Amino acid sequence: MSFIYRQLTQAALDAAYNNRAHVPHFMQIVERFQAQSERARQTLKPRLDLAYGRDARQKLDFFPAAAKNAPLFVFIHGGYWQSLDNKPFSFMATPLNAAGIACAAMTYDLCPTISMTRLTQQIREGLLWLHAQAHELGFDADRIFVGGHSAGGHLATMMLLTDWTGYGAPADLVKGGLSISGLYELEPVRLAYVNEALKLDASEARALSPIHHLPHDAAALPPLLLAVGAAELPEFVRQQRDFASAARQRNWSVGEIELEQHNHFSVLETLASREVALFPRLARLIQTGSVL
């Protein structure tokens, strides 16, 4: 028997990262997202498909809060860096706006049309664009928070590890982050079926793995809230636990939640309600900077 990664054969590794096979009713959950998101776009007053860069899919939808100079939460969708866009995720703007928080949902170009390195840079360009457009859009440039789900969780975490001074921006451009069901070590992704579209080699996978870019002392990094469904595939739960442990060893202010009975898709529904555990933690992060 030939092990590919952590005592997993090729077939076992592929299964360990196949969320759709693990949740065969995932489309029912996605359809709920889509219906709620359509309502959000109809009832709120968004500015849709704003171009934040030169590439075809560098677009975002902006949902302003009622009051000017509100904080902003930027959401990055998942889809294994190779599918989906921002439209099914408008639903989270409803509770965010109700809590006085503006929301931007980003789309990006997909692998293999572009490399994951370029894709990650697109997200940086989006945050730089939003920071520059804060006055025009009516939110507080000094209170930008970023979050994402799955591949989007990976991208959000990479944003917190970015040296923004290298882009002529404030070092604290991002004040905090949320990663839901994120991926922090890309080597197993590189070795699994997912890489057919990503085309990662070992060097790029390491360069884009947050766990390999923790500074010796991470106390100055923005606070990060990590969330995963307790009913997710074990590799996703392990990745969060391993990353949280490594981050805390470097003094990063990291909070961690495992949401009981939630899978890789239903975990996002916890952001649709102000009453479920994850949303109050996110709101507290944005309002106070605390992940506790």
PyMOL commands that set and color helices and strands:
alter all, ss='L'
color gray80, all
select helices_A, chain A and resi 10-16+19-22+26-43+87-98+116-132+134-137+151-160+164-167+187-191+195-198+202-207+210-212+234-249+266-271+278-288
alter helices_A, ss='H'
color red, helices_A
select strands_A, chain A and resi 47-51+59-63+70-76+102-107+139-149+176-180+224-229+254-259
alter strands_A, ss='S'
color yellow, strands_A
deselect
rebuild
show_as cartoon
